[in-house]
Amino acid sequence: MNSSYLFKLPFTCPSQFPIFTRSIISVVFFGSDHYSLPHLHALEERQSQHKDIRLLFVVTTSDKTPVRYHCIQNKI
């Protein structure tokens, strides 16, 4: 196979591929520990600023986790 053909520029997308529009992504977040909290914060920030993410549920392993306390405090 000719490698120069693989990287030929400019690349144009064939017309049979659909054009994707931005849509809202529904998220179910699974996390419990302190490691998970920054990721949940990032999702919340993205949700409030860009409106392209909808946080549906947050699932934790037990009742006494940092993620659960955060969700209770922020009414998630």
Secondary structure, 3 states (H helix, E strand, C coil): CCHHHHCCCCCCCCCCCCCCCCCCEEEEEECCCCCCHHHHHHHHHHHHHHCCEEEEEEECCCCCCHHHHHHHHCCC
